[in-house]
């Protein structure tokens, strides 16, 4: 069926005349998984377990074996071809993702966040999905609108919600300036040559293309829906040079992606533009059409709080009208924790993504490069957030280790496992720490397979799970849906415990003091820029305390006395090991002892590069 060309073609009343999948009652109970659709699965793999758990022999791409590492870069011409492949379409699609819902479910994922999938400008390889030319259609590289609807149905049948990555701030490179690639210059609006045709030539008039649309404009030229073709829908002020300069970061283009004018006025006097009103209808349509459960909103900082609040209110009201009481809106909010908090409070977004330096501090803690308090203090009560931290951070922050662009890293972009081979042994600790501390945990595709992408730019963070021309570990032609990988297997165990124990999802959080002699207690800290120690923390919900710990020493087990809540435990109470990276430790007991007046402690041993979890029995 042909995609609609105009907002007027959308029959929302008809689409809404059905029962929709309900929202989760509490998003902090969920585990997210973020993937780039082009890099995840093309559906041609063999030897993996299908959605029902059966080993499949269909397809042609075999599973990865360690000997396959580097098979794409044996010669410099091959290496050059592999590097170049990372800049273009690789072939992942909706049907491929549809067939991997069992893989995600068995890992413990309960919500999949899918990269933008709407139709891209046809003359540039924007495989990542952030260069939209038609907001009302799915890009043919990914499949069809019906494929999207079927994907959501299959996800829901597997107990997985679907969150779609969306953009309001800009469209793709849909028109050209008279002066070529033009920088922002104090708010000047520049003349435009015209909308681009399918091959990128800016030969279409810059304005409504007419009805019926000429062949050079539909479906691959200009911008769609029609309501976005009015010249005033775009700010036309050139690309951003100063990303922190007010007005420039609001009105400038994202490189060659064209900034959309969303409205005027501050938060309380904001007046939405026709373009924003049209985009609100677009994203209502996709909720109703595909039964989506949430949106991740790109580049919120560049939209402005007025536009963000208007959109959030519109979408929440629409979703509630059709029975999705807790439709989740996650904002990509750069600019630090203060700005993230203020933006959420002002706009009504539900959660912020990758707030400030949480990923870096988590990584440095696990690798023994920084004091544990540097990470845990991000979740403490603070004048910055002006709230009880365990209430705000519990469901207002989506936390990750790796991601697709690593804005917080500057020029040094690499996955957790890049570099030192010992990081692979520690990546489970990073996943476990992320899953069992505050926030809504999100796994970036491939981390559960210990992907180690590095190379300085975004492409190396975006390896193919399905092999293809740009496979992980410098490979090609092999896939990575390996449920026997120890990282995948152990992460699944941790996530199963998170699902079963409410304290791990909703509890208060405390970094615990430790002692080696039973007398002197204190927080572990780095000496000479390095820490090799037990790092322990508790999650407490009502009267239940869960004690957890990692060992930042990759080579030796470590033992320590760990303080626990003196008001909840008495000497002689017993904790039992629910999880350990050393299987023989599971069900081992530790007894609460006195460590001073009204002070209680337990002694625990954490394996080298290990993680343990204890629950009172």
N, C-alpha and C positions, 0 to 999 in steps of 0.2 A: 504494500500500500504506500502511495506517495506521501511524503511528509507534508504537514501543513506549511503554508507559506506565510500566514498571518495569524496574529492573536485572534482575529475574528473567526478563524477556522477551528478554534479549539472548543469542543463541546464538553465543558467541565461538568455540567449538570448530568449529562449521560454517564460520563466516566465515574462520577461519584455515586452513582446509583448501585452500590454493591457494598459488601462487607470487606473491610480492610484489616490487614494484619495489625494487631494491637502493639503499642509501644511497650518496651520494658518498664517495669515499675521503678527501677533504680539503675541508672546507667553505670554507677560505680561497681555494680555486680558483673559488668560485661568485660570481655577481653577483645580488643580490637586487633585487626591485622590489616596493614596498609600495603597495597600492591600497585605497581604500574602495569596497567592492563597489557600493554604491548610487550612487556618483558616477563609475564608470568607463565602463561600456557597457551600453546596453539592447538592443543587437543590431539597431537600426533605422537604422544609418548607411549611407550610400552613398558611392561614390567612394574607398573605402580599399582597401588590398590585403589579401586574405583570407589564411588560413593557408598556402595554397600559393603566395602571391605574386601572385595574379591580381587585377586591378582589378575590384571588384564594382559592379554597378549596381542591386543590390537595396536595399531600404530607402528611407527618405524624408528622412533628415537629411543635408544637404549638408556638404561640408568648409568649414571656417572660411576666410575671407579677411580681410585687414587691415581692409577697410571695415566688417566686421561688428562690430568692437570698439565696445562701448557701445550696441549696438542694443536692449538690454533696459532701458536707463535714459534714454530720450529725454525722458521727462516724469517728474515726481516720483511720480505714482501708479504708473507702470511701474517706477521704481526701488524703490519700497516693495514692490511685488509680487516683484521679483527678490530683494530682501533677505530677505523672508519665506520665499521658496522655499528658501533655504539652510538653514532650520531644520527642514525636513520631508523625507519620502521624495521622491526625484527619479526613481527608476525603473531604476537599474542592476541587473543580475542575472547569474546564473551563465552563462546561455546567451550573453549579450553578451560576457563575459570569455572564454568558450570560443572565440569567433570571433576573438579578438585575440591568440591565442598566436603567430601568425606575426609580428605587429607586435612582440611582446616578444622573440621569438627573433632576429629580424633586428637589433634594437637591441643584442643581446648579453646579454640577461637569461637566467639559467640557473635561477633559483628565484623563484617568485612568492609573496609573503606577502599573504594575503587577510584582510581585516578580519573580525571575528566575524560569522557568518552563521546562528547558531542562532535559534530562534523568539523574538521579542521580545514584551513586553507589548503587547497589541493597542490599548490606549487612549492610548498615547503614541508620538510619532513618533521613536523611537530608531533612526534610519536608520543610525547608526554601528555598531550591533550590540552595544553593551556593556550592554544591559538585558535579559538573558535571562530568559524565562519557562519555556521548555521546552528543556532541554539535550540532548534526544534527537530533535529535529526541526530541519529547516531552515526559516527564516522564509519564508512564501509570497511575500513581496515579492521574494525572491531566486530562488525556484524550489523544487525538491524534493530529497530525499535522492539520488534517482537522477541528478539534474542535477549534484550535487556529485561523485558517483562518475564520471560521464562527463567532467566538467571535468578531474579528475585524470588520467584515461586520455588525454585529448587533450593535456594538458600534458606528460605523460611521452613521448608520441609526438613531441613537438616538442623534446625534450631539456630540459624544464623541470621542476624539482622544485616541490612545493606545500607551503607552510608555512601552517598555519592559526592565526589569532589566537584564543586561548582565554582564558576567565576561570574562576578558582576562588574568588577572594576574595569575590565577591558575586553575587547574582542581581539581576534587575530590581526594579522597585517593585511587588513581588508582594503586599505586605500593608500595612496602615495602622496606625499607632499610635493609641491612644485620644486622645492629646493633639495629633494632627496632626503637622506637620513638626517633629520633636523633636531638639534638639541633644544631643550627648554631654555627660554631666555626672558625671564621676568614676567611671564604670563602672556606673552604675545601669541595671538592666534594666527596660524599660518595658512596661506592659501593651499588648496588641495587640487591635484591634477585630476583624480577621479577614482572611483572604486575599481578594484582589480578584477580581471577575468580569471578563468581557470588557470592560465599559465602565468599569472602574476602581472600581466600588462595592465596599467591603470587607465584603460580606455573607456570605461563606463562612466556616464555622468555621475557626479557626486550628489546624489539625491535619489528619490524614488525611481525605480527602474521601469515602472509601468506594469500594467496587467492586461493581458497575460505577459509574463516576463519573457524577454528575448532569450534565445538559446545561450548567448554569451554570459547571461546573468544568472540563469537557473539551470542546474542546481549549484554550480561550482563557482559562480562569480558573485560580487557584491557581498552583502551581509544579510542574514535572515534571522528573525522574521522581518517582514516589510517595515514594521514600526521602527526598526533601528536604522533605516536608510535615510531618514531626515538628517541633513548636515548638523543640526543642533544637537543630535544625539552624541556627538563626539567633541571633546574639548579642543583638539587640534593644536596642541601647544608644544609638540616635540617631546623627545625622550628625556627622562630624568637623568640629571647628572649628580645632584646632591640629594641623596636618599633621606636626609633628615631635615631638609629645609621645608618649612610649612608652605603650603600652597603648591610648591613644586612637586612634592610627593603625592599630593592629592590630585593635581591636574595634569601631571606629565605622563607620557607614555612609558610603559614597561618595555624598555628597549624598542623593538619595532612593533610591539603589540599596542593597539590603539585604545587610548583611554576613553571610557564612556562617561559622559556627563550625567551624574546621578541625581543632581538637585542642588538647591541653594539654601543658605541659611544655617544657623547653628542648630544644636539638637532640639531646642524647644520651639524654634521658629522654622524648622526645616520644611521645605516644599519639594516633594519628589518631582523629578523630571518625567516627561513622557517615556524616556528610555527605561528608567527604573520601574515605572508602572508596567511597562511591557515585560520586563524581566521577571517581575513578581508573578505575572500570569504564566510565563514560561515555566517557572519552577513549581508553581501550583500544578501545572499540567503534568510534569514528570512524576510528582508524588502520586497523583491520581492514576496516571497511566500505568506506572510500574509498581505501585505499592511500596515505595521507598520508606525507610525508617529514619533517615537523618541526612543532613548535608554537612560537609566540611567546606567552609567558605574561604576561598583563596584571598590573600592580600587585603585583609580587613583594614590594616593601617591606612591603605591608600584609598579606601572608600569614604572615610570620614564617619563620625559617630551618628550623624543625622540619618544618612542613607542606611547605615547598618541597622539602626534601631527601627526604621520604617520597614525594612525587609524582614527583620526578625519578628516583628509584631504581625505583619501580614501572613507570614508562613506559619507561625504558631497558631494563629486564629483559624486559618484554613485547615491545618492538620487536625486541630481539635474538633472542628466541625465534622470531619469524616471519621472521627473515632481514634485518632492517633494523639492521645493526651500528652505524650512525652516525646514528641518528635524532636530529635536532638540537633542543635546547631552548634557546630564546633568552628571556632574562628582561628585562622592563622594570624596571630597577633604578635607582631614583633615590637621591640622597644622596651623590654624589661617587664618585671613582675608588677610594678606600680601601674604601668600603662595597661597591662593585661587585666588587672583587677578593675581599674576604672572603666575600661572598655566593656567588660562584662556587666558591671553594675549599671552603666549608662544605657547600654544597647539592648539588654535582654538576651544576648547570646548565652548558650548554656555552658560552654566550656571553652577554654583556651588551649591551643596546641603548642607544645614545645616551648613553654614559657622560659624565656631568658636562658640561663646556662644549666638548667637541670640535666640535659643529656651529658654535657661535658663533665659536670661534677659527679654524676653517677659513674661514668666511665673511669675517671681518675680515682675514685674510691675503690672500685673493683680491682683496678690494676695496681693499687698500692702506691699511688702517686700523690695523694692528698689526704688531709685529715677527714675522717668520716663526718665530723660535724659540718664540714663545708657543704656536704650534700643534705644531711638531715636538718640543718638549720633553715634550709629553704622552705621547710614545712612547719616551722615553729610559729607561735603567735608573734605578730610583728606589727609595728606601726605602719608598715608598708601596705599590708592587706587589711588591717583594722578589723579582723575577725578571728574567731577561734579557728586555728589552722586546720584542725581535723575535720571541721565542718566544711570550710570553704574548699580546701584542696581535695577532699574526698571525691567529689564529683564535678569539680570545676576545671580540672587540669588533665589533659591527655598527655601521658609521658611516654617517651620513646628512647631507644638507644641510638639506633641508626635511622636515617631517613633519606629521602631522595635528593635533597639539595643542601642540607646542613648549613643553614643560614648563619647559625651561631659560631661556625668554625672559621669564618674568613676564607683565606686561600687554601688552608690545609684541610682538604676534604677526603675522608677515608672512613671505611667501616671499622667497627670495633676490632675485628680480627685482623686488620691489616698490619703488616710489619712483623713484630716478634712472634714466632710460632707459639709461645706460651699463651698468647692472648686467646687462642682457640680453646685452651683448657679452662680459661676463665670466663668465656662468654656465657656459659650457663649461669654463673653467679650474677652476671649483669641482667640476664632475663629474669632470674629469680628475684633479685633485688627490685627490679621494676615491677614485677607482678605482686610482690608482697609488701610494698610500701605505698604511701598515699598516692592518690591519683588513679585515673583510668588507664591501665596499661595498654600499650599498642606495640605490636611486633611488626617490624618492617620486613617485607618478604625476603627470604634468604638468610636472615640472621639465625633462624632455627636450623639452618644447614651450615652455619659458620662461614658464610660468604665473607671474603676478605678484600673487597674492591678498594683500590687506591689508585691514584694517578693524577690528582690535582684538579680535575674538573668533574662536573656532575655525571658524565656518562659512566665513569668507573664505579659509581654507586648504584648503577642501574643494570646489572647483569641479567641475562636471561635465565630463568628457572628451567625453561624447557629445552635448553641447548641452543638451537638456532645459530646464527653466525657470530653471536657475541655472548657466549656462555661464561658462567662464573669460572674462576680459577684459570682464566686465560684459555678456555676450552671452546669447542664447538661440537655440535652433533650429539650431545648427551644431556639427559635431564637430571633434575635434582629433587624429585619427589620421593625422598628416601625416608621412610618411617622407621627404619632401623638405625638411622644416624643417632649416635648417643645424645647429641644436643636436642634433637627433636624428641627423642624418647623420654629423656629426663625432664624436659620442659613440660611435656604433656602430664607427667606425674605431678609436677608442682602446680600446674593450672587446675588439675582435678582437685587437689587439696584446697586451692583457693575457692573453687566452686562450692566445696562442702563446708568450709569453715567461715562463718560470717565475720569473725574478727579480722580475717585477712582482707576482706573487702571494705569493711565499714569502721573498723576499730580505730581508736586513737593510736598514736605512734610515739615511741620513745627510743632514742639511742641510749644504750645501756653502758654504764661504767663496768670495767673489768678489772681483775686483779690476778697477779701471778703468785702472790704469797698469802692471800686470804686476809690480809690486813689493810693494805693500801689499794684503794680503788680509784680509778680515774678513766676518762675517755681515752681510747687509743689515739695516738697522734703520730705524725710523720717525723722521722729523724733523718736529717740530710736529704730531704726530698723523697724519702721512701718509707713505707710502712709495711711491715710483715707481721700480721697480727690477726687474732680473732676480732671481728667487728660484729657486735650483737645488737639486736633491737627487739622490741616487743610491740605487738599489736594487742590492744585491750578493748574488749567490747562487753559492756555490762560488767560481769564478774569473771569473765574468761580472759586469760592472758596466754598468748602464743609467743614463745621465745624462738627467735630465728638468729642465725649467724652465718657469715661467710668467713673464709680464710683467704687473706690477700697474699699469702705465701704460696707460690705455685709448686714448691718443692717439698715442703715438710708439713706434717700435721701440727696443729697448735691446740693447746689446752689452756683454759682460763676459767676463773670463777666469774660469774655474770650476775649482777644484781637483778632482782625481780621485785615486783610490787609487794611491799611488806604488809599492806593491809589485806591482800587477797590470799596470802599463803602462810602456812605455819610450818615450823620445822618438822620434817618427816613427810610432808606432802611429796608426791611423786609426779614427775613429768616423764612422758614416754616419747621416744623419737618417732615422729610420723614420717620423716623423710631424711635421707642422707645420701650424698653422692657415693658413699661407701655402703653398699646394700646390707652388709652384715651389722651395721649400726642401727638399722630400723628396729623399733620396739625396745631398744636398749633404754634403761631407766636412769634418771638422775634424781637425787633426793634434795629437797630444799633444806638448807642449813642456816643457822644463825651466823651472821657476819658482823654483829655489833648490835647495840640497842635498837630494836625495831627495824633491823636491817636483815634482809633475807637474800640468799644467793644460791645459785646452782653451779655445778662444775660441768663443763661440756668440752668435748674434743671435736674439732672440725678437721676433716681430712685436708690434705694439701689441695689447694685450689678448689676447696669444697664448700658445700652449703648444707646446713642442717635446719630442721624444724622440730620443735618439741611442744607437746600439748599436755596439760595436766590430766591425769587419769584418776 
